[in-house]
Amino acid sequence: MKPVVSAFNAWTCIVISVFAIVILSVIGSMFASGNHAMMGSTEDPKDGKGVAAAVFGAVVVYGVFLLFCGSQAFLHQRQRAGGEIALR
């Protein structure tokens, strides 16, 4: 199987996805727990659990990106190492 994206794009996507998963997980957990920093102002949303669900949905999307980009990076590594079997 051949990679769809370049090796640079795959590794960039991995780094961005891991960073986004960590940051959004922290933000989502703060909304879910009703943290004063997220829910203390009059302009903040009233339904912290709903906001947390939306943020955790974004975490799932970034998780899918991470799986895809990880598989692309793996394919590039395998191709560079000569481990690819080609039937010609």
N, C-alpha and C positions, 0 to 999 in steps of 0.2 A: 504494500500500500504506500502511496506517495503522499507526502505532506501537502496540505492545502495552502498554508501560510508559510512565510519565511521563518527562519530560526530566530531572527531578531524580533519579529512581531510576536512569535510564540512566547519567548522569554519576557518580553515587555508586558504581555497580557497576563502572564503568571504573576509578575511582581505587582501589577496594579490590582489584580483580583485578590491576592492575599492581603494587601493593604486595605482594600475596600471591605473585605469580609471582617477584618479585625475592627476597623473603625465603626462600621455600621452595626456590628454586633454590640459594641459598647453603647452606641447611641440607642439602639433598640431596647437593650436591657434597662437603660436609664428611663426611657419612656414607659416601659412595662412596669417598672417598680414605682413610678410616680415621683421620681427624683425632683427635688425642689428646683434645681437648675433648669430642668426641662419643662416643668409644669407649674412653676410658682408665679408667673406673671399673668396679668389679665389678658394679654394678647396671645398667650400660648393655647394650644388646643385643649379642649375639655376631655376628650376621649383618648387617654394615653395608651390604652390597650389596642385601640384601632390603629393608631399611628405606629405602635410597635409591630403590629402584624404587617403593615405595609413595608416597614423597614426590613423586617425579617424576610419578606418576599423578595426584596432586592438582594439580600444575602444569598438566598437560594439561586437567584439568577447569576450572581457572581460566582457561586459554586459551580454552576454548569459551565461558565466561561473557563474556570480554573481546570475542570476536567478536560474540556476540549483542548485548551492550550497546552496542558500537560501532555496529552496524547500526541499533539503536534511536535512538541519538543522531543518526546521520546522517539518519534519517527525520524526526526532529523539526526538524533544521536545514533540511532541504529543504522541509518543510511551512511553516515560519516564513518562509522566503524566497519562498514563492509558486511554487516550482518544481514543485509537484505537479500532474499532469494529471488532471483530474476529468471523467469522462464522466457527464453527468446527463441 
